[in-house]
């Protein structure tokens, strides 16, 4: 213990140090709690409750066999549209 510092000053310094550490711990916990609540609110706001949940995949692929006449008509249509 330094000679020029009184016991009362050392007790005060220790008390201020403990109070400062306690304050830092409380602030850190409050900030963490506020961050968790903010993330929860953001996630809740990201989901629109008025819309139903959308399907993750589209419908199954469909294919139709064309007759030779339909294939010729389709080829003619493509040629006509390609000329424009």
Secondary structure, 3 states (H helix, E strand, C coil): CCCCCCHHHHHHHHHHHHHHHHHHHHHHHHHHHHHHHHHHHHHHHHCCCCCCCCCCCCCCCCCCCCCHHHHHHHHHHHHHHHHC
